[in-house]
Amino acid sequence: MDAVGGTVKRLVYRSILAGQRCTSATEFVKIAQSKTTTIEVAELTQDYIDESKMQMEPIFQLTKSVPETKKIHSVTALTNNSIEYRYYSSSTTKKIYQFSN
């Protein structure tokens, strides 16, 4: 995704250097859409974000966190209620976390 985002930003930046005006997200999207047909660019409005957040909130409330999530690199689902994780992919040390119902 970084490469796609960089490509879109570069296309818009070149247009700005050529004198095109870009002072908002809406203008950015319009310029990007006019410069490429291979990358789909869309604007996410604050209303859309707020509505999505409201829909996701009940799911987030039910989600259980795994201890030390930021340190984990490799995760394998064992069952619906358990995962095996390692701190890096080739680690021989594995830990199993059981989610309670």
Kinemage of the C-alpha trace (Angstrom):
@kinemage 1
@onewidth
@group {chain A} dominant
@subgroup {mainchain}
@vectorlist {calphas} color= white
{ca met a 1} P 0.000 0.000 0.000
{ca asp a 2} L 2.889 2.385 0.627
{ca ala a 3} L 3.901 2.204 -3.026
{ca val a 4} L 0.364 2.911 -4.222
{ca gly a 5} L -0.004 5.856 -1.837
{ca gly a 6} L 3.396 7.205 -2.874
{ca thr a 7} L 2.472 6.953 -6.540
{ca val a 8} L -0.787 8.844 -6.013
{ca lys a 9} L 0.924 11.553 -3.959
{ca arg a 10} L 3.632 11.928 -6.615
{ca leu a 11} L 1.018 12.301 -9.386
{ca val a 12} L -0.816 14.998 -7.437
{ca tyr a 13} L 2.429 16.750 -6.460
{ca arg a 14} L 3.494 16.937 -10.115
{ca ser a 15} L 0.162 18.545 -10.954
{ca ile a 16} L 0.659 21.082 -8.178
{ca leu a 17} L 4.146 21.887 -9.494
{ca ala a 18} L 2.546 22.451 -12.896
{ca gly a 19} L 0.224 25.053 -11.366
{ca gln a 20} L -2.875 23.082 -10.416
{ca arg a 21} L -4.475 24.123 -7.136
{ca cys a 22} L -4.982 21.593 -4.320
{ca thr a 23} L -6.219 22.922 -0.994
{ca ser a 24} L -8.478 20.123 0.245
{ca ala a 25} L -8.892 16.368 0.345
{ca thr a 26} L -11.683 16.669 -2.218
{ca glu a 27} L -9.402 18.500 -4.672
{ca phe a 28} L -6.629 15.946 -4.024
{ca val a 29} L -8.992 13.099 -4.919
{ca lys a 30} L -10.209 14.858 -8.081
{ca ile a 31} L -6.651 15.493 -9.271
{ca ala a 32} L -5.605 11.908 -8.503
{ca gln a 33} L -8.628 10.504 -10.320
{ca ser a 34} L -7.821 12.633 -13.372
{ca lys a 35} L -4.203 11.413 -13.443
{ca thr a 36} L -4.684 7.667 -13.161
{ca thr a 37} L -7.277 5.101 -14.124
{ca thr a 38} L -5.319 2.127 -12.767
{ca ile a 39} L -5.579 3.218 -9.124
{ca glu a 40} L -9.012 3.792 -7.633
{ca val a 41} L -8.967 6.867 -5.400
{ca ala a 42} L -11.928 7.775 -3.204
{ca glu a 43} L -12.518 10.292 -0.450
{ca leu a 44} L -13.697 9.053 2.924
{ca thr a 45} L -15.813 11.782 4.475
{ca gln a 46} L -16.010 12.379 8.212
{ca asp a 47} L -19.679 11.295 8.129
{ca tyr a 48} L -18.667 7.950 6.603
{ca ile a 49} L -15.919 7.483 9.212
{ca asp a 50} L -18.289 8.352 12.078
{ca glu a 51} L -20.982 5.986 10.786
{ca ser a 52} L -18.460 3.159 10.380
{ca lys a 53} L -17.133 3.774 13.875
{ca met a 54} L -20.654 3.502 15.320
{ca gln a 55} L -21.188 0.210 13.496
{ca met a 56} L -17.841 -1.217 14.637
{ca glu a 57} L -17.998 -0.085 18.274
{ca pro a 58} L -20.078 -3.080 19.493
{ca ile a 59} L -17.578 -5.445 17.865
{ca phe a 60} L -14.631 -3.649 19.472
{ca gln a 61} L -16.334 -3.859 22.871
{ca leu a 62} L -16.460 -7.661 22.573
{ca thr a 63} L -12.897 -8.045 21.303
{ca lys a 64} L -10.395 -9.608 23.701
{ca ser a 65} L -6.824 -8.379 23.670
{ca val a 66} L -3.801 -10.643 23.574
{ca pro a 67} L -1.052 -9.791 26.079
{ca glu a 68} L 2.082 -8.190 24.593
{ca thr a 69} L 0.411 -7.674 21.199
{ca lys a 70} L 3.016 -5.120 20.106
{ca lys a 71} L 5.815 -7.662 20.565
{ca ile a 72} L 4.154 -10.475 18.598
{ca his a 73} L 5.233 -11.103 15.018
{ca ser a 74} L 3.878 -14.523 14.111
{ca val a 75} L 0.342 -15.736 14.921
{ca thr a 76} L -1.340 -19.018 14.035
{ca ala a 77} L -4.993 -19.780 14.786
{ca leu a 78} L -5.276 -23.173 16.467
{ca thr a 79} L -9.009 -23.252 17.202
{ca asn a 80} L -11.855 -20.748 17.426
{ca asn a 81} L -10.699 -19.959 20.969
{ca ser a 82} L -6.911 -20.240 20.850
{ca ile a 83} L -3.889 -18.924 19.022
{ca glu a 84} L -0.233 -19.800 18.998
{ca tyr a 85} L 2.170 -16.871 18.802
{ca arg a 86} L 5.877 -16.139 18.602
{ca tyr a 87} L 7.887 -12.981 19.025
{ca tyr a 88} L 9.466 -13.513 15.590
{ca ser a 89} L 8.723 -15.955 12.768
{ca ser a 90} L 11.630 -18.346 13.208
{ca ser a 91} L 11.518 -18.389 17.004
{ca thr a 92} L 11.423 -21.838 18.560
{ca thr a 93} L 9.665 -20.406 21.601
{ca lys a 94} L 5.907 -20.531 21.132
{ca lys a 95} L 3.134 -19.403 23.411
{ca ile a 96} L -0.520 -20.353 23.324
{ca tyr a 97} L -3.267 -17.939 24.300
{ca gln a 98} L -6.756 -19.226 25.130
{ca phe a 99} L -9.657 -16.834 24.723
{ca ser a 100} L -12.348 -17.284 27.332
{ca asn a 101} L -15.972 -17.436 26.239
